[in-house]
Amino acid sequence: MIKRYIYAGIAAVAASALLYFFISVFSDLQKTIEGHAKEEFNSEQHLLTKRVASQIEDTFNDARWSVLFLKQPFALMKLIDALSLGDKKEIVYWRDGLEKVYEPFLNVHPLYSYMLFADNSGKVIVKVKRGSIKDGGAVDLGNLENLSDDPVFMETIKLDIGQVYISRHSSIIKVGTPVYREHKSGAVITGIDMDNVFSIISPVRYGESSHAMLFTDKGEQLFCSWGLTREQHKGEIEFILKNPSGGYTEIPESHGVKNILVAGTSLKVGEERWLAVIESSEEEIIKRIRELDKYRQRLLIILVVTIIGAAAYFHKIRSDRLTAEVRVEEAEKTSKGLEIINKELADSKKELEILNKELNLANERLKSIDKLKSEFLATMSHELRTPLNSIIGFSKVILKGIDGPITEIQRTDLTAIHQSGQHLLAIINDILDLSKIESGKIELLKEMVDIGEIAEGAISTASALVRDKPVKLTADIEENLPLVYVDKTRIRQLILNILSNAAKFTDRGEITLTIRKVRYDDIKSIENNPDSYCPRRTHIRDRNFILVSVRDTGIGIKKEDMPKVFEEFRQIDSSFARIEGGTGLGMAISSRFVELHGGEMWVESQFGKGSNFYFVIPIERRRKVRG
């Protein structure tokens, strides 16, 4: 009897020791995770400030290239010649010509608030402001605005050819470069409103409690997205003065908030050095850790229950045995059982460590992929769209003959440049649309619309695509269709995508657009056709729908190639498709737009006979029907 109590005591001590061991392990693990989470959060927030700083620097690099471009127009050179001769008639003529160059440039580039040309003495000969009224008329060279005492003009006029001067004055950043016409003849200066720079950093956040700021390395506050004053940012300013090149740290308290994580990156703006700063509350890290705590607590409970159960089982076996032989035998069995349990627990711990490592690696890979994607989209949006807009804008300016007459060959070449730029911009917009859909950031601007009217407009636009082909484009639209609650622009883009796809692959015959009101049973019978394919079934039931179909007599699609139609960046592997070109995004984006409206899209086709693309969108029951 005494031995039973001894064994029970030993089991209790062993269970307590194991429990203490696991609690200690989990406590140390908690501290390690918190430390890693904070370091990772600081690094990611610091990386975000680097991206913001890079965008601001890119903005001023664009400004440098722009002001160097603005000193080159033919009209400016002729104006300088007229000024040197004192020919007022020529001055008025070429001043107007230069304004016609600067005004469209200002319209295409919202970054700038004004741009001007001043002669070598500082007299402002041409100045174009955003939203200003052109004065015109004769030029009184004795009564012009004079910049001879302006610091920016004085510094700019000292520069050599090709150099650019940037300086901040109050709420305007001025960018200037000297103009040479055989000798130094003046300067071109543009003004950038600081609000346009602030708009880059204003929306940046890294959590609900995050906000962004701009400081100089001297501690001057330029901007705060929360509207806080410099006095409320004493901790941040102290960090900036100690770390003018940037970095990250933790501030005990600032503007009434405790434990703030601050990250900053420096950038050069003219003769000044700025710091882009982002700060977040430590609460953002706590939110991340809470999610992990839930899983750790569940695992701890399982381990505790396992240990208690093992101890209870051991005690029961020892209490039920009466004879010495049985007690010895059962003791050996129990000992072996404990060894197995200890081994299994050790194995479980190793497996848990391996799983945690694999989970951390997977998270790092996902974060890396997400960062690369964000950087790619930011780069593409800035590096491609900005120069493309300039190419499109200036090719249009030259086509209008503002810089002088052009030959027919030049007009043909410039038209090709303009059209190619528009095509490339459309491709970039498609890629950005697809990325927004995948990330869930795209918003539908829904309203009650007549889909028949949308379809008729799309038919009118698409008719130009088959004008030079023996192809008949017709529409069969049911009368008295109900209004539908959709994004009008996206639905029109969707129908045009399908029509243009049909026109691309149909050399002769006809293309028919059909619109009907149907029920689910009607859709089911069409979907079950063995020659059809639907990329994603939404399992819609018992509702009324608008069915839109585009049937063509083109080349058709092989059954094994149908899935490729709805895949991003994929084209059907045929010589015809390679000749026609494209990005492979049209049908992929179209199917995503249909799904965002709660519908389905599918294709029915026979190779060599033609194709029929369908999509359905639900009719809103609460909406009134068009009479």
N, C-alpha and C positions, 0 to 999 in steps of 0.2 A: 504493500500500500504506500509505504514511504517512497519507494522507487518511482511509483507513478507520479507523485507530486514533484519529485526531483526532475523527471523527464518533462513534465508539464512546465516547470520553471525554466528549464533549459530552452524549451521551444519558445516560451514567451520572450526570453532575453534575445534569442536569435531573431525572432520576428521584429522586435524593437530595434535591434542593431541594423537589420536590413532596411527597415522603414527610415531610420535616421540617415542611412547611407544614401538612399534614393532622394530624400528631401534635400540633402546637401548638394547632391549632383544637380538637381533641378534648380536650386538656388544659384549655384555658380553658372549654370547654363543661362539663367535669366539675366544675370549681370553681363555675361559675354554678349548675348543677343542685343541687349540695350546699347552696349558700347558700339557694336558693329552697326546697328541701325542708325545711331546718331552720326557716326563717321560717314556712312553711305549717304545719308540725307544731306550732310554738309557738302560732300563731293558733288552730288547731283545738283544741288542749288547753286554751287559755284560754277558748274558747267553751264547752267542756264544763264548766269550773268555773262559768261564769255560769249554765248550766242547773241545776247542782246547787244553787247559791246561791238561784236563783229558786224551786226546789222547797222548800228549807228556809224561805224567806220566806213562801211560800204556806201552809206548815204552820202558821206562827205567825199569819198572817192568818186562817186557819180557826179557830185557837184564840181569837182576839179575837171573832169572830162567835159562836162557841160560848158563851163566857162571858157575852156580852151577851144571848144567848138564855136562858141558865140563870137569869138574874135576873128573868125575866118570867112564869113559870108562875103560874096562879091560886092554886095551893096555897101558894106562897111568900108572896103578898100576904095570904092568910088567916092564915098562920102568924104574920106580923108583927103583924097585928091581935090575935091571941090572946096574943102575948107582951106587947103593950102593956096588955092587960086583965089579964094574969096568970092566965088561965083554963087550968089544967093539962090538963083533959080535952080542950079544943079544941087545945091545943098538941100533945098526943100524936096527935090525929086528923090534924091538918094536917101534922105532921112526917112521919107515915107516908105521907100523900099525896104530899109532896114527894120522899120516897125512891122512891116508885113512878114518879116522873117521871125522877129522876136515874139510877136503876138501868138502865132500857133504853137511856138515852142513853149510859151508860158501856159497855154491851154493843155498841152500834152503832159506837162510836168507840174503837177500841183504842189511840188515841194517848194517852188520859188514864189515869193510875193512880188518881186520886181526885178528888172534887169536894165542896165543903162550903159551908155558909152559916153565918156568924157574925154575931151581933147587933152593935149599935153599940158595945158595951163589949168586944167581942172574944170573947164566949162562943160556942163552936161548938155550934149547935143541931142541925144536920144534917150528917153526913159519910158519904159513900158511897165505899168503897174497892173496887178490883177484887179479887174473890175473897173479900171479907170476909163475915162472918155478921151479919145484921141483929139488933140487940139488942132493939128493941121495948120495951114496958113503960112505966112511969111516968117522968116527967121530973123530975129533981132539979136545979132551976135553980141551986142553990148548989154543985153538984159537977160542973161541965162543963169540958171542955178550954177554956183561955183563950188567945187569941192577942193579947192587948193589947200584949205586948212583942215580937210577931213583926214584923220589919221590913217584910215584904210587906203585912201587914194594916195597919200604921201608914201606909204610903205610899198604899195603896189607898183607905183611908177618907178621905184628904184630897182625893181626886179629885172632879171635878164629874160630873154625870149623863152617861152615855154614854162616859166615858173608861175606858181599860184600862191596867193596870200590869203589866209583864212583868219578871221578875228571875230570875237563875240562882242557886241555892243548892245547893252540892255536886253531887249527881247528879240533882237535880230542878229543872225550870224551872216557876216558879209564875206563873199568870196570874190577875189579879183585877180586879174592877170593883165600885164601890159600888152599893148598892140603895137606892132612894128610894121611900117610901110616905108622901106628903105632906111628909115631911122625910127626912133621911138615916137609914136604919134598919139598916144593916149592910153586909156585903160578901159576894159570891160569889167563891170562889177555887178554881181547878183546878190539879192537878199533872201535869206532863208528864215522864215518865222520859227522861233524856238518851239512853238506848239506843234509844228510838224515833226520835230525831233522827239518831243515828249510823247507823241502818239505811238512811237515805236515801243517805248518801255511801259507806257500806261497800262495796257491790258495784261502785262506779264504777271503771273501768280504761280506759286508752287504750293498750293493748299488753300484752305478756306481762310486761314489767318495770315496769309502772306500779302505783302505789298512791295512796290518797287520805288527806287529813288535814284536821283542823279546828284552828285556832288563834284566839286573841283577838289584837287589834291590839297588845296589850302583850307578846305573845310566849308567852303561856300555852298549852300544848298541851292540847286537849280530846279529840282522838281521832286514832288512826293505824291504818289497816286492816292494817298489817303488825305492829302491836304494838310498834313501836320507841319508845324513851324520848325525852324532850325533849333530853337530852344528845346523842343520836345525830342530832338535827336542827338542829345549830348553824347550818349554812349556810342552811337554810330559814327559821329564826327571824330571822337577820340580814336576809334578803330582806324578811320581813314588817315588821320594825321600820323599814326604809328605805322600804317601799312599803305603807303601811297601807290604801291604796285598792285595791290589787291590781295585776296586770300579769304579765309573764313574764320569765324570765332563765335563764342557764346557770350552774350551780354546778360548780366544778372537781372537788369530791369531797365526799361525804357518806355516812355509815354504811358506809364501805368500798367505795363505788361511785363511779367517776369519770365526769365529764362528764354531769351530771344536768340535764335540762330541767325547770324548775319554772314552774308557772302558778298564779295565785291571783286570787280575786275576793272583795271584801268584801261583807258584809251586816249589817244592823242587827237585833239581837235585844235588845229592851228598851233598857236604857241601855248595853249593850255593843255593840262592833263585832267581828264574827267574820270570819275569812278561810277560805274553802274552797280547799284547795290540792291540786293533782294534780301528781305528778312522774313522769318516765319516763327511762329510760336512753337515751343517744344511739344505742345499738345499734338502737333501733326505726327511726331514720332510715336507718341503714346498711342495714338489711334492704330498705327501699324502693329505695335507690339501686342495690343489687346486681342487682335485676331489670332496671333500665334499663341497667346496665353490660353485661349479656349481649348486648343488642341493639346497643349501640354498638361492642362488640368485633367482632361479626360484620360490621358495616358497615365497620369499619376494615380488616379482613382482605380484604374484597372490593375496597376501594379500592387497597390495596397490591398485590394480585394484578393488578388492572387496569393499574396504572402499570408494574409489572415486565413484564407481557405486552406493553404498548405499546412499551416500550424494546427488548425482545428482538425484536419484529417489525421495528422500525426498523433495528436492527443487521443482521438477516438480509437485508433488502432491499439495504442498502448493500454487504454483502459479496458478494452474488451478481451484481452488475453489473460488467462488464469494460470497456466502452467509456465514454468521457467523456460522449457524448450520453445514453447510458442512465443513467449515474450522475446527471447533471444532472436528467434527467426523473424518475428515481426519487426524487431529493432533493426535487423540487417536490411530488411526490405525497405523500412522507412528511411534508413540512412542512404540506401541506393536511390530511393525516390527523391530525397533532398538533393543528392548529387545531380540527378537528372534535371531537377527544377533549377538548381543553381546554374547548370550548364545551359539550359534553355534560356534562363534570364540573361546570362552573359551573351549568348548568341543573339537574343532579342535586342540587347543593348547595342551590339555591333551592327546588326541590321538597321537599327534606328539611326545610328551614326552615319551609316552608308546612305540611307534614304535622305537624311538631312543634307548630306553633302551633295547628293544628286539633285535635290530640290533647290539648293542654293545655286548650283551650276545652271540648272534650267532657268531659274529666275534671272541670273546674270545674262544668259543668252537672250532671253525675251527682252530684257531692258536694253541690251546692246542693239538688238534688231529694231526696237521701237525708236531708239536714239538715232540710228542710221536713217530710218525712214523719215523721221522729223527733220533731220538735217538735209536729207535729199529734197524733201518738199520745199523747205525754206529756201534752199539754194536755187532750186528750179524756179520757184515763184519769183525770186529776186533777180537771179542771174540771167534768166531767159526772158521773163515777161517784160522787164524794164528795157533791155536793148531792143526787144521785138517791137514794143510800143514806139520807140524812137525810130526804128527802121520804117514801120508802117506810117508814122506821122510825117517823117521827112520825105519819104518817097511820094506821099500825097501832096506835100508842099511843092516839091519840084515838078510834079505832074501838072499842077495848076499854073506853072510858069512864073512863080513869084521871083525866082532867082534869075529870070531871063528865059528866052525862048529855047526850046529843045527840038532836036530832029525827031522824025518818026521812028527811026531805029532806037533812039534813046527812050522815046515814049513806050515802045514795045517792051524794051528791057526793064524799064521802071515799073510798068504794069505787072510784068512777071514777078518782080521783086515784091511789089505790094500784095499781090494775090498769094504768093508763097508765104509771106509773113502772116497773112490772115489765116492760111491753112495750118501753119505751125502753131499759131496761138490757139486755134480750135483744138488741136491735138493735146496741147498742154492743159487746156481747160478740162478736156475729157479725163485726163489722168488725175487731175486734182479733184474732179467730181467723184471719180471712183474711190479715191483715198478717203474723201469725206464720208461717203456711204459706208465704207468698211469700218471707219472709226466711230460711226454713229453721230457725226457732227453736222450732217446735212439737215436742213430744215425745209419742210414743205409749206408753201404759202397757199393754203387751200381756200377755195371759194366755190360757190355754186355757179357752174358754167354749163353752156350748151356745147356738148362734145361734137355735135353735128357741125356747128359753126367753126370749131377748131379744125375739124377734119377738112372742111371745104377750103380753109385758108392753107392748110398743109398741101392739099392737092394742087392749088394754084402755084405754090412755091415749087413743088416737085415737078411740075409740068416742064420746067426748063431743062430738067435732067434727061428727058426723052425727046426733046425737040428735034434732034438730029438723027433719031432712030425710027425705024418702022414699028413703033410701039404705041399702042393705044392705052391711054391712062383714063380710067373711068371710076366713078364712085356710085355705090348703091347704099344710100343712108335711109334707114327707116324713118317715117314721119312721126311726129309727136313723141320723140324720145324724151324721157325724163331728164331733168337737170341732175348733174353729178357733182359731188363735193370733192374736188381734186385741185392739184397745183396746175394751173392753166399752162404755164410756161413749160413745165416738165412733160405734160401730156402731149403738147405740140411737138416738143423735141423728140419724144418717143415715136410718134406717128411719122415724123420726117425721117428719123433714123431707119425705120422699116421700109418706107417708100424709096429712100435713096439706095438702100441695100438691094431692093428689088430692081431698081433701074440700072444699077451697076452690073447685075448678072443676067439681064434680059436684053438680047440683041434684037428680037423681033417678037411680035405677038401682042399680048396685052397684060396690063397690070390693073387689078380691080381692088378698090378699097370698099369693104362692106362693114356696116355698123348695125347691130341689132340689139334689142332687149331680149334676154334669155333667162331661163331658170337653171338651177344646178343640174337637173337631169339632162338638159340639152347639152351642157358643157361636158358632162361625163361621157356621153355618146361620141362626142368629137375626140376627146382625149384618149379613148380606148382604141382608136384607129392604130393598127400595127405599124403604119408608116409614120407615126408621130413620136415626138420626144419632148418631155418637159424637164427642165433642169432641177426644179424644186417644187414639190407638191405642198400646198398650204392646207389641204384637207378642209376646204371651205364647204359649207353645207347649208341647205335650206335658205337660200337668199336669192334675190333678183340681181342680175348683173347686166352690164353693157359689154357686149362681145364685139371686138374690133378685129378684122382679119384683112390681110393684104396677100392676095393671090397673084402669082406671076407665072409666065410660061418660059422661064429662063432655064438655066442649065441644071437646076435641081441639086440635091445633096445626097451623097451616099449615106446609108443608115449608120455605118460605123463612124462617119464624120459629124453626125448631128450634135454629139456632146461638145465638140470643139467650137460650135457656133456661139455658145453662151459662156465660153471660158475667156478670161482676160488675156490679152496679148497673144491670142491664138488665131490662126487663119487656116481654113481648109487647104490641104496640101494639093493644090492644082495649079497648072500653069496660068489659068485664067485669073485666079485670085492673086497670083504674084504680079501679073501684068496690071491689074486694077489697083493694087496697093492698099494702103490703110493700116491702122494700128491694131485691129482686132478688138476694139473696145466697144463698137457700136451696139451690138446685140447684148453684150455683157452689161453695159450701163442700162440699156433699155429694160432688161429683165429685173434689174435691181430697182428701177423706178416703179415698175409694176408691183413688185413685192412691197415697197414702201406704201403703196396705196391699198394694200390688202388683197391683191389679186394674184393671178398666175399668168405665165407666158409660155407658149410651146410652139413647136414647128411641126408641120406635116409636109413631107416631100418624097418625090421619087426621082432618082437620078436620071437626067436627060429629059424630064417632062415638066419640071417646074416645082415651085414651093408655095406653101401657104403658112404665113406667120399669124398666130392668134395671140390675143391677150384679153383678159376680162378684168373689170374693176367693179366692186360692189356698188349698188345704188343705196344711198343713205335713206333709210325708211322714214326718218323724222322730217325729211325735207319735202317741200311741196313739189308737185309735178308740173312741168311746163304745159300750159294749155294749148 
